Amino acid sequence: MTNCKVIRRNSLMICVTAVLMSLAMNSANAVIIPAKKPAPVNCVPLGDWIVPGSGKVSQQEVISRAAKASVVLLGETHINADHHRWQLQALAALHAQRPNMVIGFEMFPRRVQPALDKWIAGELSEKEFLRAAEWDHVWNTDASLYLPLFHFARMNRIPMLALNIETSLRRQVAEKGFYGVPVEEREGLTRPAEPSQAYIDFLLPIYKQHDRKPKKDDETTQDDPDFRRFIGGQQLWDRAMAQILQQALTRSTGAEKPLVVGVMGTGHVLHGFGVTHQLHDLGVKSVAALLPWDSDKSCKNLVAGVADAVFGVLPHVAESFRPQFQRLGIRYEMGRGGAVILQVEKNSIAEAAKLQDSDVILEMAGVPVKTLEDVTTIVKRQAPGTWLPMKVKRDDQEMQVIAKFPAAKH
């Protein structure tokens, strides 16, 4: 006899398990319910606009709303080519409605603004512009991803603004605090607005992923001094870009204010935590945030408030778009007898070689590193599948580090 749970109701005995098994065997249309519902994907189909928390909306409506704002923020993942194609499309649509436009780019520090002005004036070729703007040093991402945006601005005589500050300033603030950096070294920045608790909660897991200190993940709390300094560095970054965008509005002398557009990493745009928060503190209340949304991204992140609207694009596939030159994956400046590493990029050749922030590269392939161009020139010469020996100084000790460049894929 089959064992089953027995329920007594009005003197009737029902064998629940037996009944269910009988129904399943005798029904040709039996439905099997999975034990766990898979996470939904493709919540933003390719080519569709979605208002998070609301639903599908037409491009005309999205652009019409955004064009009425004072500032529009266009997010991106820097290496995703489809994100930049979407940005170009959005810029063209916005420009059709608000031809009085200014475009700010996170990719450029303020000191290279003269190069941007000359580019828009038609005084520089592509090659001259990238050299004058120190592209390989200040951003070091394949320029062909961004050049269509730069050409669009020049073709339409739209002013381009350098939104960023020096990486070294962000590092100083992260180490010493805002008031620990002399006024004359702050690049005119004002103190950032205090972060919201939601922003702190958002940044903590990001900090844990990049924290190099040898401690357990659960030991890092929101009161950790190093984490607070990390927050300070992020706020400064957000404030720097917000300040230039705000100044583009206030310095306008015409009767009609320009539409100011900021092109920047998605992390500065999400949920209004970053640049939007700083813009509000600076008195700019009308801000529209538009983001590209990879078609394979989990729908659990598509919540109300993440952006004003998102657009479905293709996810980045490394094999489909390869840089035209080798990259070590560091941000650096000259000092202390070589190239001082300011930041090691995640999943880069430099990280695999165990290079660290604050390391000083003294030599590469036996050649002393004396200028910014020495690093990029030597790295670009490196053939796929080869090794690059480097002499590195770390904490007053010199050591040899080998960077291994992967073989080319066919």
C-alpha positions in Angstrom: 0.0 0.0 0.0 1.3 3.5 -0.9 2.3 5.6 2.1 0.6 9.0 2.0 -0.6 11.9 4.1 -4.2 11.3 5.2 -6.6 14.2 5.8 -9.9 13.5 7.7 -12.7 15.8 6.7 -16.4 14.8 7.1 -15.4 11.2 7.8 -13.7 11.0 4.3 -10.2 9.8 4.0 -8.3 11.3 1.1 -4.9 10.1 0.2 -3.4 13.3 -1.2 -0.2 11.8 -2.6 -2.0 9.0 -4.4 -4.6 11.4 -5.9 -1.8 13.7 -7.3 0.1 10.8 -8.7 -3.0 9.4 -10.4 -3.8 12.8 -12.0 -0.3 13.2 -13.2 -0.2 9.7 -14.9 -3.6 9.9 -16.4 -3.4 13.5 -17.8 -1.8 13.9 -21.2 -1.4 17.6 -20.5 0.3 17.4 -17.2 2.3 20.5 -16.3 5.7 20.2 -14.6 6.4 23.2 -12.4 10.2 23.9 -12.0 11.6 24.0 -8.5 13.0 27.5 -9.0 11.8 30.2 -11.3 14.7 31.4 -13.5 15.7 35.0 -13.3 14.0 37.0 -16.1 16.1 38.5 -18.8 15.5 40.6 -21.9 13.2 42.9 -20.0 14.4 45.7 -22.3 14.3 44.3 -25.9 16.8 45.6 -28.5 15.8 49.0 -29.8 13.0 49.6 -27.2 12.8 52.4 -24.7 11.5 51.5 -21.2 10.7 53.7 -18.3 11.8 51.6 -15.2 8.8 50.8 -13.1 6.4 51.9 -15.8 6.8 50.2 -19.1 7.5 50.7 -22.8 7.5 54.2 -24.2 8.2 55.7 -27.6 11.6 57.4 -28.5 9.7 60.6 -29.4 8.3 60.8 -25.9 11.6 60.0 -24.2 13.6 62.6 -26.2 10.8 65.2 -26.0 10.9 64.9 -22.1 14.7 64.9 -21.9 15.0 67.9 -24.2 13.0 70.0 -21.7 15.6 69.4 -19.0 18.5 71.6 -18.1 21.0 68.7 -18.1 20.8 65.3 -19.8 23.2 62.5 -18.6 24.0 59.7 -21.0 25.6 56.7 -19.3 27.9 54.1 -20.8 30.1 51.1 -20.2 33.3 52.4 -21.7 34.3 49.5 -23.8 30.8 48.6 -25.2 30.6 49.8 -28.8 26.8 49.5 -28.8 26.6 52.0 -25.9 28.5 54.6 -28.0 26.3 54.0 -31.0 23.3 54.6 -28.8 24.8 57.8 -27.4 25.3 59.1 -30.9 21.7 58.4 -31.8 20.5 60.1 -28.6 22.7 63.1 -29.2 21.4 63.5 -32.8 17.7 63.2 -31.6 18.3 65.7 -28.8 20.1 68.1 -31.1 17.2 68.1 -33.5 15.0 69.5 -30.7 17.6 71.6 -28.9 20.3 72.7 -31.4 21.8 75.1 -28.8 23.7 72.3 -27.1 26.9 71.7 -25.1 28.4 68.2 -24.6 30.6 67.4 -21.6 32.9 64.3 -21.6 34.1 62.4 -18.6 37.1 61.2 -20.7 39.0 64.5 -20.6 40.6 66.2 -17.6 40.1 70.0 -17.4 43.7 70.8 -18.4 43.2 69.6 -22.0 40.2 71.9 -22.6 42.2 73.9 -25.2 42.6 70.8 -27.3 38.8 70.3 -27.3 38.3 74.0 -28.3 40.7 73.7 -31.2 39.1 70.4 -32.4 35.7 72.0 -32.6 37.2 75.0 -34.4 38.5 72.6 -37.0 42.2 73.4 -36.3 43.3 69.9 -35.5 43.3 66.6 -37.4 42.1 63.4 -35.7 45.6 62.4 -34.9 46.6 65.9 -33.7 43.5 66.1 -31.5 44.1 62.8 -29.8 47.7 63.7 -29.2 46.9 67.2 -27.9 44.2 65.7 -25.6 46.7 63.1 -24.3 44.1 60.4 -25.1 46.4 57.4 -24.6 47.4 58.7 -21.2 44.2 60.2 -19.8 41.7 57.6 -21.0 43.6 54.9 -22.9 40.5 53.2 -24.4 40.3 52.6 -28.1 39.6 56.1 -29.6 37.5 54.7 -32.4 34.7 54.0 -29.9 34.4 57.7 -29.2 35.5 59.4 -32.4 32.0 59.4 -33.9 30.8 61.4 -30.9 33.7 63.9 -31.3 33.0 64.2 -35.1 29.3 64.8 -34.4 30.2 67.6 -32.1 32.6 69.2 -34.5 30.4 68.8 -37.5 27.6 70.6 -35.7 29.9 73.1 -33.9 28.7 71.9 -30.5 31.1 73.0 -27.8 32.9 70.0 -26.0 33.7 70.3 -22.3 36.3 68.4 -20.3 34.5 67.3 -17.2 37.1 65.4 -15.3 39.9 66.2 -12.9 43.3 64.7 -12.4 43.4 61.1 -11.0 46.1 62.3 -8.6 43.6 64.8 -7.1 41.0 62.1 -6.5 43.7 60.0 -4.9 44.9 62.9 -2.6 41.3 63.5 -1.4 40.7 59.8 -0.8 43.9 59.7 1.3 43.8 63.1 3.1 40.2 64.2 2.9 38.9 67.2 1.0 40.3 69.9 3.4 43.6 68.0 3.5 44.4 69.1 0.0 45.6 72.7 -0.4 43.0 75.0 -2.0 45.3 75.8 -5.0 45.5 72.1 -5.8 41.7 71.4 -5.8 41.2 72.6 -9.4 38.5 75.0 -8.3 36.3 72.3 -6.8 33.8 73.1 -4.0 33.1 70.5 -1.3 30.8 67.7 -2.5 27.3 67.3 -1.1 27.1 64.6 1.5 26.1 61.2 0.1 22.8 59.6 0.7 22.6 56.4 2.7 21.4 54.7 -0.4 24.6 55.7 -2.2 26.7 54.4 0.7 24.9 51.1 0.6 25.4 51.0 -3.2 29.2 51.7 -3.0 30.1 49.3 -0.2 30.0 46.0 -2.3 31.9 47.8 -5.1 34.6 48.9 -2.6 34.8 45.3 -1.3 35.5 44.0 -4.8 38.5 46.4 -5.2 39.8 46.5 -1.6 43.3 45.1 -1.6 43.6 44.8 2.2 44.0 41.3 3.5 40.8 41.1 5.5 37.6 39.1 5.3 34.7 40.5 3.3 32.4 40.8 6.2 34.9 42.8 8.2 34.5 45.9 6.1 31.7 48.2 7.5 30.3 51.5 6.5 32.4 53.1 9.2 35.7 51.7 7.9 38.1 54.7 7.4 39.4 53.4 4.1 35.8 53.0 2.8 34.9 56.5 3.9 37.9 57.8 2.0 36.8 55.7 -1.0 33.4 57.4 -0.8 35.1 60.8 -0.7 37.0 60.1 -3.9 33.8 59.0 -5.7 32.0 62.1 -4.5 34.8 64.3 -5.7 34.6 62.7 -9.1 30.8 63.3 -9.3 31.2 66.8 -8.0 33.9 67.7 -10.5 31.7 66.7 -13.5 28.5 68.3 -12.0 30.3 71.6 -11.4 31.4 71.9 -15.1 27.9 71.0 -16.3 26.4 73.6 -14.0 28.9 76.2 -15.1 27.9 75.6 -18.7 24.4 76.7 -17.8 25.3 79.7 -15.7 27.9 81.1 -18.0 25.6 81.2 -21.0 24.9 84.8 -22.0 22.1 84.2 -24.5 18.4 84.5 -23.8 18.0 80.7 -24.2 20.1 78.4 -22.0 21.8 75.5 -23.9 20.9 71.9 -23.4 23.9 70.6 -21.5 24.6 66.9 -22.1 27.1 64.8 -20.0 28.6 61.6 -21.4 30.0 59.5 -18.6 30.1 56.0 -17.0 26.8 54.5 -15.9 28.0 54.4 -12.3 27.9 58.2 -12.1 24.3 58.2 -13.3 22.5 55.2 -11.7 19.7 56.1 -9.2 20.7 59.7 -9.2 23.3 58.9 -6.5 26.3 60.6 -8.2 26.3 63.5 -10.6 22.5 64.1 -10.4 22.8 64.4 -6.6 25.7 66.9 -6.9 23.8 68.9 -9.6 20.8 69.2 -7.3 23.1 70.6 -4.6 24.5 73.1 -7.1 21.0 74.3 -7.8 20.3 72.4 -11.0 17.1 70.6 -10.4 16.0 69.6 -13.9 18.2 66.6 -14.8 17.3 63.7 -17.1 19.2 60.4 -16.9 19.2 58.0 -19.8 21.0 54.7 -19.9 21.7 51.9 -22.3 20.5 48.5 -21.1 22.3 45.3 -22.2 19.7 42.8 -23.4 21.2 40.0 -21.2 21.1 42.1 -18.1 19.0 40.7 -15.2 15.6 42.4 -14.8 16.0 42.6 -11.0 18.1 45.7 -11.5 15.4 47.4 -13.6 13.7 49.2 -10.8 11.9 52.5 -10.6 14.3 55.4 -10.2 17.4 53.7 -11.7 17.1 56.2 -14.6 14.4 58.2 -16.3 14.5 55.8 -19.3 16.7 53.0 -20.6 17.3 51.7 -24.1 17.9 48.1 -25.1 21.3 47.4 -26.7 23.6 44.5 -27.3 25.9 43.4 -24.5 29.7 43.7 -24.9 31.4 40.7 -26.5 35.2 41.0 -26.3 35.8 38.9 -29.4 33.6 41.2 -31.6 35.5 44.3 -30.9 39.2 44.1 -30.1 41.3 47.2 -29.4 43.7 48.1 -32.2 46.6 48.2 -29.8 47.9 46.4 -26.7 46.8 47.8 -23.3 48.5 47.2 -20.0 45.5 48.5 -18.1 46.8 51.2 -15.8 46.2 54.9 -15.1 49.5 56.7 -14.2 51.4 59.9 -13.9 55.1 60.7 -13.9 56.9 61.1 -10.6 59.3 59.5 -8.1 61.7 58.5 -10.9 59.2 56.7 -13.2 55.6 56.1 -13.9 53.5 56.1 -10.7 50.5 53.8 -11.0 47.3 55.7 -9.9 44.9 52.9 -10.7 45.1 49.3 -11.9 42.1 48.3 -14.0 40.0 45.3 -13.1 40.7 42.1 -15.2 43.6 43.8 -16.9 47.0 42.5 -17.9 48.5 44.8 -15.1 46.2 43.2 -12.5 47.2 39.7 -13.7 50.9 40.8 -13.3 50.0 41.8 -9.7 50.9 45.5 -10.2 49.4 47.6 -7.5 48.3 51.2 -7.0 51.3 53.4 -6.0 53.9 51.1 -7.7 56.5 53.0 -9.7 57.5 51.5 -13.0 61.2 52.4 -13.4 62.0 50.4 -16.6 60.1 48.4 -19.3 62.0 45.9 -21.4 65.2 47.4 -20.0 64.3 50.9 -21.2 64.1 53.6 -18.5 60.7 55.2 -18.2 61.2 58.9 -18.4 58.1 60.3 -20.1 54.4 59.6 -20.3 54.8 58.5 -23.9 57.5 55.9 -23.0 54.9 53.7 -21.4 52.3 53.8 -24.2 55.0 53.4 -26.9 56.6 50.3 -25.3 53.2 48.7 -24.6 51.9 49.3 -28.1 55.0 47.7 -29.6 54.4 44.5 -27.6 53.3 41.6 -29.8 50.5 39.3 -28.7 51.7 36.3 -26.8 54.9 37.9 -25.5 56.1 38.9 -22.1 57.1 42.4 -21.0 59.6 42.5 -18.1 59.4 45.6 -15.9 61.5 47.0 -13.0 59.1 48.2 -10.3 59.6 50.1 -7.1 57.2 49.2 -4.3 57.6 50.5 -0.7 61.2 51.5 -1.4 62.0 48.0 -2.7 62.8 47.2 -6.3 61.4 44.1 -7.9 60.9 42.5 -11.3 57.4 42.1 -12.6 56.4 40.3 -15.8 53.3 41.4 -17.8 52.1 38.5 -20.0 50.2 39.6 -23.2 47.7 37.0 -24.4 48.2 35.4 -27.8 46.0 36.7 -30.6 42.8 34.8 -31.3 42.0 33.7 -34.8 
